[in-house]
Amino acid sequence: MQNLAYTLGCLLKEKHLTITTAESCTAGGIGAQIASIDGSSAYFIGGIIAYATELKIKLLGLTESTINTYGVVSQETAIEMNKGVRRTTGADLAISVTGFIGTSGEDEFAENGTVWICIGMNNAKPYTKVLHLHSDRITNAHTVINVALEETIQYININS
């Protein structure tokens, strides 16, 4: 993971981009990896851990309409979280994640192990990816963090 965070950091510095995170199921794990790189304050603004739905609404601007129509674990929610954290922090780029990473929590919209990742940047179409994970909670979290970092590197290379 640290190699991915280092590669991402080098790319962000090279492109003069700032990044933020909006994390639910990873509880700040993506931001922690980004911030673990020496000099990350040059590009990492910080992030919002919005585990509870109420915080997703209050801090990230998630709408009740989206929740009622698609659920809190959905592509639409991940996109709204991404836009909300960029709006709140002013960062150029954001990674957002929402999901049921363990063996409890599923609802009528998504089953356990479902995680949505969204990577968005000002003036570029957001990229989303769904994961269907079947391991334990810790392994699933590490998988999500790795995929989010890998996909963000790809996204920056394509969109900047």
N, C-alpha and C positions, 0 to 999 in steps of 0.2 A: 504494500500500500504506500509506503513512504516513497518508493521510486516513482509511483504514479503522481503523488502529491508534489514531488520535486519537479517532475516533467511539466506538470500543470503550472506550477509557479514560474518556471522559466518561460513558458509560453505566454503567460499573462504579463510578465515583465516585458517581454519582447514586443508584445502587441499593445502595451500600455493600457491594459484593461483591469478593471476592478471586479471582484467577485463577492457574492454573498450567498447564504444558504437559507432555505426554509425547510426545516426538518421536523418530521413527526416520528415515524417508526425508528429512525436511526438515532434519535435523541441527541443530535449534535455531533455524531461520529464523523460525518463528512467534514464539517467545519474544523473539528479537532485535527483531522489529518492534514487539511490545508494549512492550519496554523502551526503545525509541528515543524514546518520548514523554516529554517533561519532566514529572516528577512521577509517573511510573509506579510508583514504589516504594510509593505509597499503595494500590495494588491488585494489583500483580504480585509474587507470592511468589518465583517462579523456576520452573525446570522441570528435567526429567530427559531427557537425550538417551540413549536406549537403542537404539543402532544394532544391536548384537549381540543375538541371541536370549537368550544367557545373562544379559545385563543386564535384559532384559524380565522374565525369570523372577526374578532376584535383587532388583531394585529396584522392580518394578511388580507383582509377584505373578502374572504370567502363568503359567498352569498347563500342564504338559506334555500333559495331556489335551486342552486346547484346541488346542495346536500340532499334536498328532497327528491330531486330528479335523478341524480347519478350516484349519490352516496359520498361519504368522505374519502373513500378509497376508489378513485376514478381518475381517468385522464383529465377530465374537466376540472376536478379539484386540484390536481397537480399543476395545471396551467394557471389557474387563479392564484394559487399560492406563489407561483413563480413571479407572476406580474405584480402581486402585492408586495413581495419582499423587495423587488427592484424599485418599486414606487416608494416604499418606506425608507430604504437605505440609500437610494441614488446610485447603486452599483450598475456597472455596464452589463453584467452577466450574473445569472443566478442558477443554482441547482435547487430543485425542490423535490421532496420525496414524501409520499404518503402510502401507508399500507398496513396490512395485518401481518406482521413479521413472525409472530409466534403461532401457537396452536389454539388461541382463543381470540374472540373479537369479531369473527366474520359476521356479515349481515346479509340482507337480501340482494345486495349489489355486488359483493365481492367475498370470495372465500379466503380462509386462512392461507397465508403464504403469498397472497397477491400484493404486489408493490408496484406503484407507478412512480417513475422518475421523469422529471421535466427539466430540460435545460433551455434557458431562454436568454436572449440578448436583445438589447434595444435595436430596433430596425432589422430584425431577422425573425424568421418564423420559428416558433418554439419546436423543440424536438422532444418527443415523448417515447418512453419505452416501458412496457409492462413485463414484470418478472413473476414467475410462478415458482415459488421456492418450497422445498420439501424437507429441509433439514431442521436442526434445532435453532432456537432464537439467536444465539450468538453467531453461529455459522452464517445464518441468513443475513444478519446485520453486516458482517464482513463482506459478504457477497454483494449486497446493495452498495456499500461504500466503494468497493472496487469498481463495480460496473459504472457507478455515477462518475467517478474520476476518469475512467477510460473514455466514456462517452462524451464527457465535457472536453477532453483533449481533442477528440475527433470533431466535435461541434465547432470548436474554435478554429481548427484548421480549415474547415469547410466554409465558415461564415465570416472570417475576418481577413 
